[in-house]
Amino acid sequence: MRVHAAGWRNVLRDSYWAGVPSEKRTVGASGGGLFEVTAIVISRWEFLGGLYCGETGERTDVRHAAAYARRFLPKYAHTHNMSGDSSATDDTCELFSMLRNKPLHGFTPAGVATNDKKGVVAWNVGANATHLSLAGPGIQVDCLTLIEDLCKSMEDYAVVLDHDMEPAAIGSNTNLVVDPRSPRKRWLRAFWARFRPIGFEDPNGAIKGHEAWMKLGESSYGIPT
């Protein structure tokens, strides 16, 4: 986890400054890969949340991102429900919905309609001294701070893995099941699940491909049961 954090910090910073000459990479200057960086960082919340929750199912989603952010990125708490939706649960993460899906698939970030349907929480992504401020038309996102916060959260997660004692913390009103395994066991199982080859099936056809992959890990590669 610490190695990934160090590597991602370098890759994400380079992506942010893409196309900007080194002499112009100064404090307050805007980079060239604004939306790409925000989408990748927020998508990593989902991936890391899957590891934290021990998710071994077919997919992860906003619930896992929210679980990770609530635990390791508490300064982002006010960004989960920027619209003021009174029905929002702990599984809600509007910053994730805003910054991940459209940029990751090749478009600009989306705004978030306010709960009264009379306005939209917009965004300002780039070099913003007031990172996470909701003053003005919407959320202010400083990309370099977003990167640093991600990597710091991963270092904090590594400490949890060091101690290997923390129970899972997941959202309310969800079908995620609390995993009773230790953090390391959850991490190992979820990481193995992410690597199932496309089209992998049980050679004997007795069980589904995903279940067969997990059983293979348990029986042959030391993946904890």
N, C-alpha and C positions, 0 to 999 in steps of 0.2 A: 504493500500500500504506500509506503514511504517512497519507494523507487518510482512508482507510477506518479505520485504527486510531484516529484522533482522533474520527471520527464515531461509531464503535461504542462507544467509551468512554463518551460522553455518553448514547447511547441505552440501553446496558446498565445504566448507573447509574440512569437514570430508571426503567427497568423494575424494577430491584431495589427501589427505594423506592416503587413504585406503591401508592397508597392511604395512605401514611404522611405525616402533616403535616410540613412543613419543620422545625418546631421540635423534632420528635422524631427527626430524622435525625442521630443522634449516634453516636459511636464505641461499638460494642458493641450497638447497637440492631438489631433484626431487621427486614428489609424485607418488602414484601408480595408480591414476585414471585420467591420463592426458586427454585422448581423451573423456572420459565420461563427465568430467567437462566442457570442451570446448563446446561439443555438447549441453549440457543442458543450459549453459549460453546463447549461441547464439540462441537456440530455444526459450528462454524466451524473446529475442528481438522481435520475431514474435508475441508471445502471448501478450506482453505489447503493441506492435504496433497496434494490433487489438483493444485493449481497447482504446488506444489514438485516433485512427481513427474512433471509433464507429462502427466497422465492425460487422454486424449482419448476414452476409451471411453464406453459408455452410462451408467456409474454409478461412484460412489466408495463406499468403505466403511471399515471399521475399520482396514484396512491403511494407508490414506492418513493417517488420523488418527494412527496410531502412528508413521508415518514422520515426520510433522511434529513431533509431540511429542518424539520422540527427538532431533531436531536442534535445535529452538528452545525446548523446555520441559524441559530436563534435570532440573530439580528434581522433576518428576513421575515420574521413572523407577521409583520403588518402587510406584507405583500401577498399573502395567501388569499386574502379576501378584500381586495381593493375596491370592489364594486359595492360592498356593504350588504351582501346577500345574507339575509337573516336565516336562511335555511342551510348555509354552508356548514360543512363538517370538517373534521381534522384531515380529511382526505382531499380537501380543496387546496389547490395551489394555482392561483390565477397568474402569477408571474411565469410559472412553467407553461401554462396554456398560451400565454401571450408571446413568449420569446422562443419557445422550442419548435412547435410544429411547422408554422409557415416558413420561418427562415431556414429550417433544416431541409425543407422540400423545395427551396429555391425562391421564396417570396419574402416580403418584408414582414416584420412582426405585426401581430393583430392588436387592436385596442380591446378594452373590456367594457361592455355596457354597464352603467351603474344600475343598482337594484331598482331605482325608480324609473328606469328607462328614459330618463331625460337628458342623459349625457354619456360621455365615454371617457374612461381613464386611458389617456394616450401614453406615449413613451418618448423618451429622449435618450438615445443610446450613443455612446461615444466617450468623450472625455468630460466627465461631469464631477465637479468638486463636491456636489451635494448628493453623493451616491445614496440611492434608495429614498430620497426625498419625494414626497407626494405633493409638494408645493407647485402651483401653476397648473398646467393642463394635464399633468400625469406623472408617472414614475420616472425618476432620473436614474440612469444606469451608467456607471463608470466601468468600462470594460476591464481595465487593468485591476481595479479593485475586485470585480467579479471573479477574475482569474485567481487572484491572491486568496480570496475567501474560499474558493473551491479547494485549493491546495492546502490551506490551513485546516479545513474541515477533514480532509483525508488524513492529515497528520494526527488530528484528534481521534479519528476513527481507528488509526493504527494503535493508539494507546488503549482503546477499548479491546482491540484484538490481543494486545500484550497481556492485559489482565484476564481476558477470557471469562468474564463472570456476569456481564450485563444481560438481563433479559430483553427480549425484543420489545420494541415500542412501536405499535402501528396505530393506524387511524381508527376513528369511530365510524359507525354506520358503514361497515365495509365487509366484504367477504374474505379479506385476508385473514388467515388463521395465525394466531400467535404460535411461533415455533419455539418449543421448549429447549431446543439444543443451545449449546454455548455459542458465543459470537464466532469463534473460529470454525466450528462445525457448520454453522449457517453459511458462513463465507465460502467454505470449501464446496458444499453441496450446490449452492447457487452458482458459483463460478463454473463448476463442472457442467451444470445444466445449460449454461450459455454456449457451451462448445459442442453441443450435439450436432453432428453432421446433418446437413440437409438430406432428407430422404432416408435417414438411418431407420432401420426396422429390425425387430427381433428375427434372427435367421429362421427360427422355428414357427414364427407367426403366432405365437401363443399370447403375447402381450403387445400393447401399443408401443410405437417407436420411442416415445418419450420415456415411458416407464422402463422399457428395455435398456435405454441409455443409462438411466439412474442405477439400475441393478448391475449393469456392467461396471460402472464406477465403484460400486460398493464391493463387488466380488473380486475385482482384478486390480484396482488402482488406489485402494485405500481411502475412497470417499466414505465418510462416516455415515452410518445408517441412522 
